[in-house]
Amino acid sequence: MALDYTTVEEKLKAKFGEEVKDFTNDYGMLAFEIASNKNVEAIQFMRDELGFNFLTTLFTIHYPDNDLERQFAIVYQMHNWVDNVRVRFKIFINGENPEAETATGLFPCANWMERESYDFYGIIFNGHPDLKRILNMDEMVSFPMRKEFPLEDGNRTDKDDRYFGRIPQNTNAN
């Protein structure tokens, strides 16, 4: 019997109860949220019990306007190759002390994806075998993808609208 989204949702609810919620079908992919301390347990359950044999993606999103307990989301996408079913789920973590358990013991490919989340957002993955910067310089003390940093330097003169023909048109021209 082929695995479908209804079965996945039912089995997750049976296993995790109220710790799993907000099931949606976004763009043809089942999506849900799970408690932050259940991320590894959920990944293992989906791998071992539901046949999701590939961790496609792991990435972080910063929500600076959310409550402190929900300022960062770690998003996982998994794929069951046999039944061609994909799921996306997220956990929310604290913005002041952003930590989660590592998934590298279940999927070695999580190693670099978690390092990238550390490098750009400062997420600490407890139990990670080699959590260090992957693209930025080791000497950096900030995490550049956090939204607390401005997108552009306001002092740059080469970004002056006059140089790009974007001067507001005078509507009172004679």
Secondary structure, DSSP 8 states (H G I E B T S, - for coil): ----HHHHHHHHHHHHGGGEEEEEEETTEEEEEE-GGGHHHHHHHHHHTT---EEEEEEEEE-TTS-GGGSEEEEEEEEETTTTEEEEEEEEE-SSS-EEE--TTT-TTHHHHHHHHHHHH--EEET-TT---SSS-TT--S-TTSTTS-SS-TT-STT-GGGGT-----TT--
